[in-house]
Amino acid sequence: MTNAHDWRSGKTHRDENFPVASRLIQARHRALILAFYEFVRVADDIADHAALTAQQRVEMLDRLEADLLGSGDGNPQAMALRRALAERGLSPRHAQDLLKAFRLDATKLRYADWDDLIAYCAYSAMPVGRFVLDVHGESRSTWPASDAICAALQINKHLQDCGNDYRDLNRVYVPLDALAAAGTNVEALGAVQASPELRRCLAGLATRTKALLHEGDALSVMVEDWRLGLEISVIQTFADRIASMLEARDPLSARVHLGKGEMASTALIAIVKASLRRLGPRPAVAAQPGE
């Protein structure tokens, strides 16, 4: 099998830690956001496929980009996104940035420190939020707050999956200096239960993730689109709950995820709180150069 579509994991937007183009988003935007997600999902599945060599992954990601940009027609998700972007007059730049992250996934197995991890998130996570903001026509001055939230979402995921990433792919996103500072190493990620040292390391990273979420706290009221603001509030509240769980639980021996009932109740609370916040004074949003 050589087509990217053949390597799909079967995972869909309904399997994520956060809503993807939920009913809160205006209907006219949902199809484009889902097309973007489907393209990203294909690329992510390629980058994570244990049966492919690093070179095969990079080559398939290169072909995906060619299909996205119009010089190939082998992948239906890439062609669908290409058409959807053209219809709205939007650039493929955010999808291309994500492909850079997936190429890193194929070739880079360790991250030295927090800054190294955030630099990865600049390609693996931040473009997602920027894309959604662009779809809604929001000011680019919202990007820094969005970047912080998206990086936090990505790091939550890395912490949740740290054991599987190490065992299945020999890939470690937990910064090496954080492991060393806690008195442990990457091999500890292969255990069935985290040691006290590893628990301390992961909890500390979860606390830093919560600080990132706080940096993006104003985003839900900064955006002009009311419904997007509600969606952002739900996503941020989910992420904060998961980070709190990671501070207290061991992701090697327990599934650190929100259940469906907890997601529903948390979403309702987040929507109510966000609605009340938007009734008050909103932060000023300055136009950025080029807008």
N, C-alpha and C positions, 0 to 999 in steps of 0.2 A: 504494500500500500504506500503510495507516494503523495496522495492528496491530503492536505491538512485536515479536511473534514473527516477523513477516515480515522483520525486519532482522537476524536472527541471522547471525553470522559463520561458524558451523559449528564453532567452537572448543568443546572439551569439557574436563571436569576432567582428562582424561588428557594435555592439552597444557600443563598448568601446570608451573612450576619445582619444585613441591612436591606431595607426595601429598595428595589430597582424599578424606577418608573411606575410607582404605585398609583392608585387611583387619585392620590393627592395631586399628582402632576397633571397639568392640562392635557386633554386627549390629543391635541395637535402636536404635542412634543413627545408623547410616549413611544410612538413607532420608531422615531429616529434614535432615541436613547436606547431602546431595545436592540436596534440594529447595531449600534455601537457596542453594546454589551455582548452580543453574539459574536462579533468579530474578535473582541478581546478574549472571550471565553475560548475560542478556537486557538488563539495564540498562546494563551495560558496553558491549555491542555498539552500543546506541543512542547512547551518549555519544561513541563513537569513530567513528561512521559519517560518512564524508566527504561523502556525498550529501545529508545532512540539514543544514538550517540550525540555528543555535544555538536559535532559537525553537522549531523543530519538535522538537528533542531534548528541550528542557525540557517542552514540552507532552506528549510521549509518556511522559516520566518521571513527570509528574504523574498521567497516566492509570494507569500501573503502580502508583503508590502508592494510588490510589483502589481499584484491583482488590485490592490487598493488604489494605486496611482494610475491604473489604466493601461499598463503594459503587459498585462496577463489576464487570463480569464479562467483560472483553474479552481478558484474557491468561491462558492456561492455567498458566503458571509461577507467576504471582502467586496464582491461586486455589489451586493445589496447595500452595504454601507457607502460605497462609492457613489451609487445612484442617489441615496438619501441625502448625502452631503451636498451633492451637486444641485439637488432640488431646492435646498435651503441656502445655497451660496456660501457654505461653510468649508473651511480648510480641513485637510486630513492631518494637520500637524499634531493634534493630541493623540490620535491613534498611532502615528509614527513614533511619538515619544514613548508610548507604552511598548512598542516593539523593541525599542532600545533596552528597556528593562527586561524583556523576555530573552533577549540575546545575552544579557548579563546573567540571567538565571541559568542559561545553558553553559556558561563558561566560568562564572565566579561562584565559589563555594563558601567563602568566608568573608566576614565584615569585621574590620579592625576595631571600630569604635562607633559611638552614637552618631557622630558626624558622617561617617562612612555609610551608615544605615540610612540616614536622612537624605544623603545624596542619591542613594538608590531609590528612595521613595519619591524623589523629584521626578523620576521617570515612571515608576511602577504604580503610583497612587495619585499624585497631584494632578496629572493630566485628566483624570476622570472627573474630578470636581470642576476643573476649568472648562471641560467640554460641556457639562451640564449648564454651567453659568452662561457660556456662549450661546447655547441653544435657546436660552431664555432671554438673550439680549442684555444680560446684566453687565454692569461696569466692571472693568478689570481691577478696580480698586478692591473688589471683594476677593480677589485671588489669594492674598496672604492668609486670610482667615480660613478660606477653603482649603488651602494647602496644609494648614496645621491639622484640620479635621481629617483630611484624607490620609495624611501620614500616620495619624493615630489609628485609623481604621486598619491600615496595612500592618502596623506593628502589633496591634491586637491579634491579627490573623497569624502573624509569624510566631507569637508566643503560644497561641492555641495549638498550632501545628508543629511546634519545635521538635517534638519527638519523632513524628512521622517524617518530617523533612530530613532529619539526620539519618534515620534508619533506611528510608526508601531512596533518598537521592544524595546522601552525604552532603547536604546543603545546610548551612548553619547561618541564620540571620541574627542570632543572639550575638552581640558584639563580643569579640574575644577579650577585650580589656575588662568588660563587665564580668565575664566568667572568671578571669584571673583575680580580679579584686575581691570576688566572693570566695576565692580559694577552691575553684573547681575548673573543669575543662570541658571541651566539646564531647568527650567520651561519656560524660555523665548524662547526656541527652539520650543515650541508648538504653538506659535503665527502664524498668517497668514502673518505677516510682522515683520521684525526684529526691535527691539528698537534701539535707537542710541547707547546704551551701547553694545548691542550684535553686531551691525554693526562694532563698533570699535574693539571688540574682534576678530571677524572673519577676518577683514581686517589686523589686526596685525599678525594673524597666516598665512595669505596668503603671507605677506611680508617675514616671516621667511621661508616659503616654497620656495620663489624665491631665498633666500640665499642658500638653499639646492641645487637648480638647478645650481646655480653658482659654487658650490663645484664640481659638476660633469661635468662642461663645457668642459673639455679636453677629455672626453671619446670618442667622435665621431672621434677624430683623433688619439687616443691611440690604438684603435683596429686595427688589421692587415687587417681584411676583409673590403674592400672598401664599399661594398654594405651594410654591417651591420653598418658601420659608418654613411652612409646616413640615414638609418632607425633611428638610435639613434638621429641624428640631428633633424629629423622630430618630433620624440616623445618629445624631449626636448623643441623644439619650441612651440609645441602644449601646453605643460604643462606650459610654461612661459606665454603664452597668457591667459590661463585659470586662472592662479594665479593673473594676472593683472586684469582680470574681477572680481575676487573675492575680490580684494582690493576695487573695486568701486561699486559693485552691491550687492543686498540683495538676497541670495540664498533661503530665505523663501518665497519670493514673486515673484521671477523671475527665469527662467530657465537659469542657468549660464553654457552654453555650446557653443561650436563652431558649426556654421551651416556648411552644406556640402560645400557650395561655399567658405566659409572662410577657411575650412580645406584644400580644394584643392589649393587655392592660397598660404596659409601659407606653405603647404608642398613643393610647387615648390620653394618658396623663400629659405626655409631651405635646400633643396637639392643643389641649386646653391651655397649658402654660404658654406655649408659643403664641396662641391667639391673644391672650391677655397682654403679653409683652408687646405685640405689634400695635396694640391700642394706645400704648404710651409713646413718648418721644423716641424717634428713631435716630441712630447714629448718622452723621453726615457722611456721604459717599462722594469723594472727590473724583472727578474725571481723570483718567490716565492719558498720557501722551499716546496719540494714535487712535483714540476712541472718537 
